[in-house]
């Protein structure tokens, strides 16, 4: 085929879209939204992954093993020197968090000189002057622009901050000595990095440093990508759902376009254009649409991701302690993935249309109606597919794990979507039997006939509603439980963090005369059931007995824990390690039986609590800086103020209960802001799908409406009936979505959350949420149905009359 | 000599975060640091120790060794000190002293080396005058007691594929170069304090990939400190320390430039020193790059020597690369010695590895 001829044929094909710009807009909008949601989430994930990678490579320690103090011991500069003098090539690290008002910044203290010798380690220092300033107090720090801005008003004792675009997100890099003083570590270090190549004939580490444990790269709590995988998987699952909903729009637009162009195709074929040529050009047309809409979708997705990124960054930092940049960079990875998804989605949506064109007999009359009709055979086929998918749910659940959990969710949701037209058809058949009166009878029959054309859009609406109900119920249940848990967990009026141990001791003495009780809460990192965890030491007090969020406990639990005879563990630890009451828990210094299990939300890691005396005996080196203070609530503010004055404490050192709760809830709300935003967008996409479906139908079903009009039903009444039909279908879909959504919520709470976070929550159904979503469904249907109804009300009688004249 | 200067200057030019700052230290301001003084009297054991008010300093031992079969080996043990500032705390992380060390063992067909870095102030590296001890990590050069000064030394180092452990005993006095240890390095008058102990007899053991070797031989210790940067026009240095079989020792060196600055010392077997200048001494390189063969002419002493590397592939692929290895002496006299070449295009056939 010559280029000129191809251009001519393509021009003829494209003329269809010129005549129906709205249909073209729908096609492009569907593809664009699907791509936008997908690539937006991919962009967020890519940014987070890049942040983790930057942190690992900029600090050059990602691939190297580390030595860390064993539970209960401390690592000091002296240990570093002793190991070096024994021949081990190590470089010290002092890491920690610096609280600055409400924000936190990671401080990474490195030793640039020994780092030069760690072959694969990055990070060095500048020229003499730079190195001198780097190591000499008040020091020189490296941070990216974002971190530097956050540190602008912070009191860092005169530290100069130098911009370094390669610095990891939310991290300040300083010399080891400067870090020790900023973090008030005194002489302590947090780790020694081991060079890959060590000299020959060294004494074994167990001899040279028996109190240090070797942590291999990628192992332990230092690797954020492992911890946050579940969070990113959550986002990806939502993106995929949105993409599928977006494809429904594309599918109906493409299907209609093929149907409406049958006469044109027949003419083209009659003029001598080969079938293969038509097919190739139609495929090219789709590819162009996919690329244009895909590109627009990527831009939109980028904007969406940029808007959501700060919230995601706050979540990852608040929930997992992973530092991620709040800014978004354009990365080729997700741009390519977005375009590929747009092309693949279009191919999927257009396959049926192309296949039908290929099979179309040359002289067959253009028949629009069959495309839209729900055949009994089609419905049976859908029901069968749904049955297969439903059978997959228990199979996936039996496999276990987060990915299988999501697979089970996907099976359940798709099955529910496939069954929707079957259920609606059954309901309409029932209604047909009950219908009285000619008009009602026609209305029901006509609705049933339209079901085929609308089913994809209704399925999209159902999925969007179910996702909203499911996620909304989960977040609502979570929030209610979390708020109640915060009330229990944050029972003390004030929480005080001292800068040094002598200061902490002085504060305890000073508070002794002024507060009802001072409850030291000291903690140390320790492996719990072979995972990095944290052990807390606390003293027995009514505060705990009355309000600790215990899930299950043995009698006399508080006495036994206080006397050092038993331990408490959090729910995550109990679930992951399959620990029950009475089981022994391995702890440094010997195992203790578990006497209680408590809920611990907002923290994905294992945790255990033991009596303070037992704690200090087992963890002699743990910093003793943190304490809770009980005072009459009305005195709390005054006491906090007096304490800050007396000890010249920074504002952030004394936190009152209200503030702690507020901050915790803020983190919580930000965590789910992303899913809420995705939900709203999914609903919007479903609305567009419905509008597309309705517009499609409106153009096809004129031959069915014309006789009714001719029989004396005015156009306005017909339009009202049409709108009513849309609303009834939407309402029926919403009703159907309620059990599906609640099922989804149940799966999220009992399967996904347990896998992702390690806690199980009670499900609290909110009628409020269901009502709101019912209204949202009706509003979506109203918005989508108004335009077609309005068009029908204003259609010229001539057009209706022409139906009788036209030869179809 | 040159490698010492360059290596120390490396400490003033450590790679910055992602960017190489080159030899920025070359033109650095030396204000505040002590300067070499012709009137200064070297006093021992005090001057065996570190001079922290000077910018750069080194303890540099090279040994020519031989095993029972007569195979030649070379060993090098070097500790560099670099002060980032003329004053500052002596202990703690903020002490402004930075240390670097190189060790190497050269065989006729192999060359093994390692590199170490350390911060002052925390005990990882340092030097004490009496009893003498210079150390970084587990590398050391230590006298058994205060009374022996540096006459008897234990020298040890190891890398990922070699180790050395040597006992050295001085058979002659300390040697002060230039004018009583004040050694001028350029026409512009740049200078250093420079003394040597060239009379060590050594024995010890080398650990190599093919096994352990007992060795004996001679060693030469150089001690030098200064604060003055190099002239930018000076491209590199050639330095050699030669043990002649007649008991004499010869230190001959040149700073290459326009013109090159030649200096040296002829040391009698009793330790008497005759300072040498470009008028006395002529150094002619061979054709290879870097030149691992030389002709050294000192007509006044009747010397016309041919110098040839035991192993031409003795490249030190350290942070600042240079060539350093043992040589054999022929011509009008025989003997063994050490040669150091810096500022040449990087050599080929580097073996061994470095670590910190």
Boltz contact constraints between the chains, C-beta under 6 A:
constraints:
  - contact:
      token1: [A, 77]
      token2: [B, 122]
      max_distance: 6.0
  - contact:
      token1: [A, 81]
      token2: [B, 122]
      max_distance: 6.0
  - contact:
      token1: [A, 81]
      token2: [B, 123]
      max_distance: 6.0
  - contact:
      token1: [A, 81]
      token2: [B, 124]
      max_distance: 6.0
  - contact:
      token1: [A, 84]
      token2: [B, 124]
      max_distance: 6.0
  - contact:
      token1: [A, 84]
      token2: [B, 137]
      max_distance: 6.0
  - contact:
      token1: [A, 85]
      token2: [B, 138]
      max_distance: 6.0
  - contact:
      token1: [A, 87]
      token2: [B, 138]
      max_distance: 6.0
  - contact:
      token1: [A, 89]
      token2: [B, 355]
      max_distance: 6.0
  - contact:
      token1: [A, 89]
      token2: [B, 356]
      max_distance: 6.0
  - contact:
      token1: [A, 113]
      token2: [B, 98]
      max_distance: 6.0
  - contact:
      token1: [A, 113]
      token2: [B, 117]
      max_distance: 6.0
  - contact:
      token1: [A, 113]
      token2: [B, 119]
      max_distance: 6.0
  - contact:
      token1: [A, 114]
      token2: [B, 117]
      max_distance: 6.0
  - contact:
      token1: [A, 114]
      token2: [B, 356]
      max_distance: 6.0
  - contact:
      token1: [A, 116]
      token2: [B, 117]
      max_distance: 6.0
  - contact:
      token1: [A, 116]
      token2: [B, 356]
      max_distance: 6.0
  - contact:
      token1: [A, 117]
      token2: [B, 117]
      max_distance: 6.0
  - contact:
      token1: [A, 117]
      token2: [B, 355]
      max_distance: 6.0
  - contact:
      token1: [A, 117]
      token2: [B, 356]
      max_distance: 6.0
  - contact:
      token1: [A, 124]
      token2: [B, 14]
      max_distance: 6.0
  - contact:
      token1: [A, 124]
      token2: [B, 15]
      max_distance: 6.0
  - contact:
      token1: [A, 125]
      token2: [B, 14]
      max_distance: 6.0
  - contact:
      token1: [A, 126]
      token2: [B, 16]
      max_distance: 6.0
  - contact:
      token1: [A, 127]
      token2: [B, 21]
      max_distance: 6.0
  - contact:
      token1: [A, 127]
      token2: [B, 24]
      max_distance: 6.0
  - contact:
      token1: [A, 128]
      token2: [B, 12]
      max_distance: 6.0
  - contact:
      token1: [A, 128]
      token2: [B, 25]
      max_distance: 6.0
  - contact:
      token1: [A, 128]
      token2: [B, 28]
      max_distance: 6.0
  - contact:
      token1: [A, 128]
      token2: [B, 84]
      max_distance: 6.0
  - contact:
      token1: [A, 131]
      token2: [B, 84]
      max_distance: 6.0
  - contact:
      token1: [A, 132]
      token2: [B, 84]
      max_distance: 6.0
  - contact:
      token1: [A, 132]
      token2: [B, 85]
      max_distance: 6.0
  - contact:
      token1: [A, 135]
      token2: [B, 94]
      max_distance: 6.0
  - contact:
      token1: [A, 136]
      token2: [B, 94]
      max_distance: 6.0
  - contact:
      token1: [A, 137]
      token2: [B, 94]
      max_distance: 6.0
  - contact:
      token1: [A, 164]
      token2: [B, 17]
      max_distance: 6.0
  - contact:
      token1: [A, 176]
      token2: [B, 93]
      max_distance: 6.0
  - contact:
      token1: [A, 177]
      token2: [B, 93]
      max_distance: 6.0
  - contact:
      token1: [A, 177]
      token2: [B, 94]
      max_distance: 6.0
  - contact:
      token1: [A, 197]
      token2: [B, 160]
      max_distance: 6.0
  - contact:
      token1: [A, 197]
      token2: [B, 355]
      max_distance: 6.0
  - contact:
      token1: [A, 199]
      token2: [B, 158]
      max_distance: 6.0
  - contact:
      token1: [A, 199]
      token2: [B, 159]
      max_distance: 6.0
  - contact:
      token1: [A, 199]
      token2: [B, 160]
      max_distance: 6.0
